[in-house]
Amino acid sequence: MKKSESFQMLKDLASEQEQKALQAVADANSRLDHAVRQLKMLEQYRHEYLQKLQNSMVVGTRSSMAANTQRFIDNIDVAIAKQKNQVRTCEQQVMQQKEIWLEQRKKTRSMSTLLEREHMRELKKVVRNEQKRNDEFALQAYRRAKTL
């Protein structure tokens, strides 16, 4: 197996790993987007129920209804805190996956560079051999012309 074939296999493998890492970044971003949407939804619910509580206080409502609504808002606050933690976790995962992807991209580029260099070495070798054959052909032609 020629060196360039080995380098090509390594480059292909690195490229495949880079694509997998890029997909992992996309998946992590998708999870983050979902977590952020859920957080916004919870915050919207909280805002709506807080508005209901305030409106019911203005018009007058039973204290049991107000207490139930306040407990529900407290439960939403707990859910919001948990969701904020989930968003932070997802952000960290996105950053980790990006670092992995960047490392894989670096490996792919390194393999591409090595492959390119090997191709250049092979091309130079071919050119040298061709030049050597041409020189030998010219020398033989010169010797034949001289002997005639």
DAHUDA-V523055 format. One record per helix or strand. SS is the DSSP state (2 for helix, 1 for strand). FROM is the first residue (numbers start at 1). TO is the last residue. If there is no record, write none. Layout:
ss:SS from:FROM to:TO
ss:SS from:FROM to:TO
This chain:
ss:2 from:3 to:59
ss:2 from:63 to:147
